[in-house]
């Protein structure tokens, strides 16, 4: 992917993320091939599910949870398919001169699934859940700058921050931040303002929804109901689609995507995205606690081979930094090329010659994870590294392996701003910092970059932040992956989205079925 250098001023950053859209080469608006039709049940078979899935939006940690949140809840803003901010529950927002106080005005007439009206008090309660001392929400570090949150009146919410942040509205589109009624806690009977109402919930098995008659976006959703089956096995998902048992599947394996494109009756939707696949090293645990070992492993992987043989070209080369080309703050660092001799020399310096490590992998982490692990093991042999690939169970992967094993396969969906991505993945107190990376200089610089009003200075700081994790971070990021969804051709309106798969979880609201 060609590098795009796009100047984003504070004023244009507040208005649009069009630079991101240009960087990823996606259209600003999706065009429908016909007028949407109403009716029918949309049936999905989704990977990334777990028996511990919850409808508490604060605990979402996988693909299934993202879709459940988007069906059930609404957020204050929506980040659209191109990365541009759109109104959702908030019809408008504005900042003071220092961008350290943000005022959001709510849409008129929004009602919850139980037919009670949305008020600013509901927003305050919902956001404060993530800010509480005991919160484990993935959005908690994104909200760390909030010092005060108040309902000015029934339709106005004011956020006060500890410093200026021109990117703050993007935070409020995060899928964890769905709005619920004031005081609500009954997650098995979830209530939101989203396009669908929960009908049945059997986590890790089957979830059903029916259309919300109170939905505030006129005319949507188009389908009457949504049925979701948890199917973590990629072959089983594809079989369900080909047999007509379901309408849409996610996580299509790249090795079959091109072949599937030729199949009659099936459409394949490929989205160039910020999603990146990771080898996760727990930086607290030897030998990964040694930065030289971590750097050695980054030179011991053949990224080009992975892109070709695992992704079949559906992606781009990664460089152990979580900000992709096309982002306005992307730093063009020297590429970590496959260099077994350099890796071997670094290991010798660290006193870890003939290193032996175990790598946990399962395609339940992402499609092709096991193949990627095996390719890494083969490449690492030339550096004197023995990687023992342990194939783990798909269904329990996120419960048993994630943030529990010292070296394993994972993935990270991108975020619409560099600050959000770096905060979630690397800030010391982030609950999603699964490498347990802690660097006081990084944390201080990240906080400084967030509040700076000098665009040139911000660019320098974000470049330095990426350099730090490129050199010493605990993620080995070989590739950025396109997301690949597939659908029966009776499904209309399914479009590419740079945020993540299945239209960033929002497909239920936007697609319709052929009658």
VOGU-3710 file (C-alpha; in Angstrom, 3 decimals, decimal comma):
1> xxxxxxxxxx> 0,000/0,000/0,000  1,392/3,364/-0,978  2,087/5,776/1,815  -0,188/8,807/2,034  0,926/11,897/3,851  -2,136/13,973/4,597  -2,070/17,118/6,703  -4,900/17,125/9,243  -5,489/20,389/11,043  -7,309/20,559/14,339
11> xxxxxxxxxx> -10,308/22,086/12,585  -10,521/19,383/9,921  -9,887/16,658/12,502  -12,994/17,801/14,335  -15,057/17,756/11,185  -13,907/14,661/9,334  -11,516/11,756/9,144  -11,551/11,924/5,355  -7,759/11,630/5,286  -8,111/8,132/6,677
21> xxxxxxxxxx> -10,656/7,286/4,051  -8,333/8,440/1,297  -5,440/6,567/2,823  -7,357/3,295/2,685  -8,771/3,929/-0,776  -12,430/3,442/0,176  -15,389/5,439/-1,123  -16,934/8,077/1,085  -20,414/6,674/0,619  -21,726/3,267/-0,294
31> xxxxxxxxxx> -24,277/3,211/-3,094  -27,162/0,779/-2,997  -28,006/-1,214/-6,122  -31,720/-0,849/-5,382  -34,100/0,591/-2,831  -33,957/-1,328/0,472  -36,753/-3,807/1,147  -38,268/-4,592/4,513  -38,820/-8,013/6,057  -37,272/-11,392/6,755
41> xxxxxxxxxx> -34,844/-12,861/9,272  -31,117/-12,249/8,792  -29,203/-15,373/9,830  -25,525/-15,102/10,781  -22,886/-17,737/11,594  -20,094/-15,975/13,456  -16,647/-16,921/14,646  -15,080/-15,270/17,666  -17,710/-16,486/20,130  -17,427/-17,771/23,676
51> xxxxxxxxxx> -19,696/-19,287/26,317  -18,739/-16,319/28,509  -20,080/-13,730/26,041  -22,150/-11,082/27,774  -24,502/-8,304/26,736  -22,783/-5,972/29,180  -21,129/-3,688/26,602  -18,242/-2,883/28,931  -16,974/-6,480/28,874  -16,930/-6,999/25,104
61> xxxxxxxxxx> -13,688/-8,580/23,894  -14,431/-10,450/20,653  -16,175/-10,324/17,275  -19,428/-11,748/18,574  -19,622/-9,149/21,340  -19,093/-6,313/18,885  -22,051/-7,423/16,770  -24,231/-7,947/19,852  -23,416/-4,438/21,074  -24,183/-2,804/17,747
71> xxxxxxxxxx> -27,520/-4,626/17,450  -28,611/-3,789/20,997  -27,111/-0,398/21,817  -26,326/2,951/20,256  -23,358/5,194/20,978  -23,226/8,977/20,971  -21,454/9,060/17,606  -20,860/6,640/14,758  -17,551/6,232/12,943  -18,673/5,357/9,426
81> xxxxxxxxxx> -17,174/3,000/6,843  -14,557/5,546/5,793  -13,587/6,709/9,277  -15,736/9,841/9,243  -17,705/10,902/12,331  -21,490/10,790/12,028  -24,244/11,657/14,527  -25,886/8,792/16,380  -27,519/9,462/19,752  -25,879/12,892/19,699
91> xxxxxxxxxx> -27,156/15,146/16,935  -24,337/17,676/17,446  -21,221/18,328/19,501  -18,817/21,189/20,056  -15,685/22,047/22,028  -14,448/25,106/23,844  -11,357/26,919/22,553  -8,958/24,605/24,390  -10,808/21,411/23,383  -10,816/20,345/27,036
101> xxxxxxxxxx> -14,590/20,651/27,404  -16,989/18,970/25,004  -20,741/19,479/24,849  -23,010/16,882/23,205  -26,649/17,569/22,364  -28,886/14,486/22,137  -31,315/13,603/19,366  -34,968/14,369/20,038  -37,446/11,559/20,568  -35,070/8,646/21,161
111> xxxxxxxxxx> -36,660/5,848/23,218  -35,248/2,722/24,827  -36,536/-0,761/24,012  -38,868/-0,516/27,027  -40,344/2,691/25,509  -38,821/5,067/28,080  -37,203/8,255/26,727  -33,446/8,726/26,494  -32,100/11,511/28,695  -28,706/12,983/29,450
121> xxxxxxxxxx> -28,854/11,221/32,824  -28,806/7,855/31,027  -25,663/8,910/29,159  -23,943/10,025/32,368  -24,765/6,710/34,081  -23,639/4,640/31,085  -20,283/6,379/30,693  -19,611/6,457/34,423  -19,864/2,651/34,514  -16,630/2,531/32,502
131> xxxxxxxxxx> -14,948/5,133/34,712  -15,633/3,411/38,015  -12,698/2,239/40,128  -13,560/-1,453/39,670  -14,325/-1,232/35,948  -12,520/-3,663/33,634  -13,978/-2,061/30,516  -11,848/-2,001/27,405  -12,911/1,640/27,026  -11,720/2,702/30,478
141> xxxxxxxxxx> -8,252/3,856/29,304  -9,848/5,791/26,443  -11,887/7,756/28,970  -9,021/8,360/31,399  -8,869/12,062/30,487  -12,456/12,657/31,656  -12,407/14,559/34,953  -16,088/15,453/35,119  -19,253/14,343/33,364  -22,568/16,091/33,897
151> xxxxxxxxxx> -26,063/16,390/32,508  -26,580/20,081/31,909  -30,245/19,396/31,130  -32,224/16,427/29,778  -30,694/16,710/26,311  -27,185/18,074/26,988  -24,110/16,238/28,293  -20,841/18,012/29,115  -17,492/16,215/29,319  -14,598/17,995/31,044
161> xxxxxxxxxx> -11,102/16,686/30,279  -7,731/17,067/31,963  -6,354/18,613/28,764  -7,326/19,480/25,213  -8,122/16,595/22,870  -9,296/17,284/19,344  -9,938/13,555/18,812  -12,204/13,057/21,829  -15,522/12,587/19,937  -14,078/9,481/18,250
171> xxxxxxxxxx> -13,732/7,830/21,650  -17,489/7,998/22,184  -18,110/5,840/19,110  -16,253/2,908/20,678  -18,402/-0,234/20,704  -18,058/-0,627/24,476  -19,848/2,660/25,078  -23,431/1,692/24,305  -25,966/3,732/26,249  -28,343/2,012/28,689
181> xxxxxxxxxx> -31,045/3,333/31,038  -29,917/4,995/34,255  -29,287/2,286/36,872  -29,667/-0,645/34,457  -27,771/-3,871/35,313  -29,849/-6,827/34,017  -27,561/-7,876/31,157  -29,399/-11,130/30,391  -32,388/-8,958/29,457  -30,460/-6,140/27,810
191> xxxxxxxxxx> -32,175/-2,850/27,032  -30,713/-0,234/24,730  -31,757/2,141/21,977  -30,236/0,030/19,183  -31,969/-1,227/16,029  -32,926/-4,591/17,560  -34,368/-5,884/20,832  -33,072/-9,035/22,486  -35,399/-12,036/22,208  -33,235/-14,952/23,459
201> xxxxxxxxxx> -29,666/-15,274/24,696  -27,721/-18,543/24,891  -24,071/-17,360/24,935  -21,695/-19,355/22,790  -24,644/-21,051/21,065  -27,493/-18,915/19,705  -28,826/-15,380/20,142  -31,963/-13,937/18,549  -33,249/-10,388/18,105  -36,379/-8,706/16,767
211> xxxxxxxxxx> -36,685/-5,300/15,143  -36,983/-2,316/17,492  -40,262/-0,513/16,696  -39,005/2,566/18,601  -35,746/2,923/16,628  -34,917/6,588/16,140  -33,430/6,253/12,651  -36,443/6,379/10,373  -36,934/3,369/8,130  -34,159/1,253/9,648
221> xxxxxxxxxx> -33,493/-1,541/10,268  -34,884/-3,281/7,217  -34,991/-6,898/8,409  -37,556/-7,986/10,985  -35,234/-10,218/12,997  -31,649/-11,402/13,412  -30,544/-14,890/14,413  -26,904/-15,476/15,326  -25,268/-18,888/15,577  -21,887/-19,196/17,296
231> xxxxxxxxxx> -19,714/-21,223/14,893  -15,998/-20,902/15,599  -14,925/-23,474/13,031  -14,280/-21,752/9,689  -15,147/-24,777/7,564  -18,445/-25,226/9,397  -19,316/-21,554/8,891  -18,652/-21,791/5,183  -20,677/-25,003/4,885  -23,612/-23,312/6,600
241> xxxxxxxxxx> -23,446/-20,455/4,092  -23,127/-22,716/1,057  -26,033/-24,875/2,201  -28,270/-21,853/2,645  -28,646/-22,370/6,407  -27,304/-18,874/7,072  -27,084/-15,637/5,108  -23,748/-14,148/6,273  -20,482/-15,418/7,738  -17,387/-13,613/8,974
251> xxxxxxxxxx> -13,699/-14,511/9,044  -13,596/-16,153/5,640  -10,240/-17,875/5,276  -8,040/-16,207/2,683  -7,119/-19,543/1,120  -10,723/-20,021/0,009  -11,738/-16,396/-0,598  -10,714/-16,267/-4,262  -12,389/-19,589/-4,958  -15,512/-18,479/-3,117
261> xxxxxxxxxx> -15,731/-15,393/-5,330  -16,427/-17,729/-8,245  -19,277/-19,504/-6,443  -22,749/-18,858/-7,776  -25,059/-17,228/-5,292  -22,346/-15,968/-2,906  -20,863/-12,484/-2,589  -17,480/-11,852/-0,949  -16,842/-8,477/0,709  -13,182/-7,592/1,233
271> xxxxxxxxxx> -12,295/-4,604/3,408  -8,772/-3,136/3,573  -8,584/-2,481/7,287  -6,588/-1,512/10,335  -6,936/-5,050/11,722  -3,559/-6,556/12,560  -2,554/-10,074/13,500  -0,175/-10,402/16,428  2,218/-12,730/18,166  1,742/-11,658/21,780
281> xxxxxxxxxx> 4,698/-11,785/24,178  4,083/-11,330/27,905  6,833/-8,824/28,679  6,779/-9,779/32,386  7,857/-13,357/31,727  11,315/-14,628/30,703  12,617/-14,781/28,047  10,144/-12,174/26,710  11,015/-9,810/29,546  14,274/-9,074/27,690
291> xxxxxxxxxx> 13,796/-6,396/24,975  16,622/-7,936/22,921  14,773/-11,252/22,784  11,606/-9,482/21,663  13,532/-7,624/18,968  15,260/-10,822/17,854  11,910/-12,508/17,273  10,857/-9,568/15,116  13,800/-10,289/12,813  13,139/-14,042/12,863
301> xxxxxxxxxx> 9,812/-13,958/11,034  9,298/-14,048/7,269  6,478/-11,548/6,789  6,396/-11,801/2,998  5,893/-15,554/3,230  3,018/-15,071/5,676  1,332/-12,454/3,480  1,606/-14,755/0,460  0,905/-18,151/1,992  -1,486/-17,393/4,850
311> xxxxxxxxxx> -3,262/-14,239/3,683  -3,007/-15,048/-0,037  -2,166/-11,383/-0,556  -5,280/-10,134/1,283  -3,430/-7,610/3,424  -0,162/-5,729/3,781  3,184/-6,153/5,521  3,275/-5,118/9,193  6,235/-3,614/11,023  5,518/-4,239/14,728
321> xxxxxxxxxx> 3,666/-0,939/15,153  -0,115/-0,790/15,464  -0,658/2,296/13,280  -1,140/1,370/9,600  -0,099/3,208/6,468  -2,896/5,559/5,491  -3,289/6,903/9,009  -2,256/10,575/9,133  0,096/9,846/12,055  1,710/6,744/10,563
331> xxxxxxxxxx> 5,506/6,715/11,048  7,569/5,286/8,178  10,094/3,365/10,279  12,785/1,100/8,891  11,176/-2,220/8,012  11,988/-5,212/10,216  13,058/-7,537/7,419  13,550/-11,271/7,823  17,181/-11,492/8,996  18,010/-14,753/10,850
341> xxxxxxxxxx> 21,641/-13,748/11,425  20,648/-10,466/13,050  18,151/-12,332/15,210  20,828/-14,846/16,188  23,260/-12,032/17,127  20,658/-10,299/19,312  19,904/-13,558/21,109  23,601/-14,112/21,722  23,867/-10,633/23,269  20,917/-11,507/25,490
351> xxxxxxxxxx> 22,430/-14,851/26,509  19,659/-16,846/24,834  21,391/-18,780/22,078  19,456/-21,845/20,912  16,257/-20,409/22,353  13,297/-22,766/22,838  9,801/-21,318/23,286  6,212/-22,566/23,141  3,643/-20,729/21,028  -0,092/-21,239/21,611
361> xxxxxxxxxx> -2,213/-21,013/18,474  -5,730/-21,788/17,297  -7,800/-20,717/14,359  -10,301/-19,589/16,985  -7,951/-16,644/17,425  -8,238/-15,766/13,733  -8,487/-17,683/10,487  -5,039/-18,953/9,529  -3,464/-18,478/12,958  -2,124/-22,038/13,127
371> xxxxxxxxxx> -0,616/-21,850/9,640  0,985/-18,531/10,534  2,461/-20,032/13,692  3,920/-22,958/11,745  5,487/-20,645/9,155  7,048/-18,597/11,943  8,452/-21,750/13,537  10,027/-22,784/10,218  11,549/-19,344/9,628  12,846/-19,042/13,183
381> xxxxxxxxxx> 14,884/-22,272/12,910  17,481/-20,427/10,815  18,033/-18,050/13,744  18,621/-20,936/16,154  15,138/-20,580/17,650  12,975/-23,617/18,297  9,305/-22,641/18,350  7,047/-25,430/19,559  3,574/-24,696/18,206  0,875/-25,886/20,607
391> xxxxxxxxxx> -2,523/-26,118/18,956  -5,170/-24,987/21,428  -8,943/-25,520/21,424  -10,860/-23,007/19,313  -13,907/-22,609/21,537  -12,062/-21,886/24,796  -9,193/-19,882/23,301  -10,189/-16,441/24,569  -11,049/-17,764/28,015  -8,013/-20,017/28,543
401> xxxxxxxxxx> -5,193/-18,509/26,453  -5,694/-14,742/26,033  -3,712/-12,819/28,667  -2,880/-16,091/30,430  -0,178/-17,757/28,322  3,255/-16,107/27,802  3,337/-16,433/23,976  0,284/-16,820/21,766  -1,549/-15,691/18,637  -4,074/-12,862/18,730
411> xxxxxxxxxx> -5,408/-9,950/16,704  -6,323/-6,322/17,232  -9,016/-4,440/15,398  -7,838/-0,955/14,519  -9,223/2,244/15,951  -10,094/5,493/14,155  -7,331/7,547/15,799  -3,695/6,904/16,660  -4,321/7,948/20,255  -7,083/5,373/20,736
421> xxxxxxxxxx> -5,018/2,565/19,219  -1,839/3,306/21,159  -3,754/3,834/24,392  -5,619/0,536/24,214  -2,651/-1,574/23,163  0,300/-0,065/25,051  -0,673/2,332/27,831  0,427/0,802/31,143  -2,987/0,762/32,817  -5,017/-0,363/29,809
431> xxxxxxxxxx> -6,988/-3,548/30,491  -6,353/-4,550/26,857  -2,571/-4,180/27,114  -2,157/-7,941/26,722  1,649/-7,783/26,426  1,742/-6,038/29,842  4,080/-3,493/28,267  5,037/-0,763/30,739  7,175/2,199/29,757  6,993/5,429/31,749
441> xxxxxxxxxx> 8,405/7,466/28,854  5,783/6,034/26,506  2,919/6,824/28,902  4,093/10,398/29,462  4,607/11,079/25,761  1,229/9,584/24,879  -0,486/11,898/27,357  1,425/14,876/25,974  0,589/14,044/22,354  -3,092/13,745/23,205
451> xxxxxxxxxx> -3,400/17,323/24,475  -0,974/19,086/22,137  -2,499/21,705/19,826  0,606/21,776/17,597  -0,006/19,384/14,674  3,675/19,189/13,672  4,669/18,434/17,252  1,932/15,809/17,556  3,242/14,101/14,429  6,744/13,968/15,937
461> xxxxxxxxxx> 5,440/12,560/19,200  3,305/9,873/17,570  6,303/8,896/15,440  8,413/8,500/18,586  5,673/6,461/20,281  5,622/4,093/17,326  9,417/3,868/17,360  9,356/2,820/21,025  6,961/-0,063/20,457  8,622/-0,969/17,132
471> xxxxxxxxxx> 11,865/-1,542/19,021  10,813/-2,727/22,473  7,084/-3,528/22,378  5,699/-6,986/23,067  3,711/-7,376/19,849  5,206/-9,040/16,821  2,908/-7,743/14,068  3,743/-9,449/10,758  0,729/-8,299/8,734  -2,284/-6,057/8,542
481> xxxxxxxxxx> -5,159/-8,183/7,290  -8,071/-7,365/5,066  -11,322/-8,500/6,641  -13,321/-10,919/4,509  -17,045/-11,493/4,947  -19,251/-13,616/2,700  -22,979/-13,526/2,146  -25,716/-15,090/0,113  -26,560/-12,874/-2,829  -30,042/-12,474/-1,365
491> xxxxxxxxxx> -28,341/-10,111/1,132  -28,035/-6,530/-0,103  -26,202/-3,538/1,341  -23,219/-5,368/2,860  -20,316/-2,984/2,213  -16,564/-2,698/2,934  -15,636/-0,939/6,161  -12,130/0,082/7,244  -13,022/-0,217/10,931  -13,579/-3,985/11,104
501> xxxxxxxxxx> -15,560/-6,929/9,797  -19,323/-7,075/9,224  -19,525/-3,314/8,692  -17,921/-2,824/12,114  -20,659/-4,990/13,594  -23,443/-2,762/12,216  -24,632/-4,947/9,325  -27,953/-5,727/11,045  -28,996/-2,115/10,738  -27,936/-1,582/7,147
511> xxxxx> -28,567/-4,740/5,107  -31,794/-6,047/3,626  -32,963/-9,326/2,102  -34,232/-10,103/-1,354  -37,904/-11,026/-1,149
//
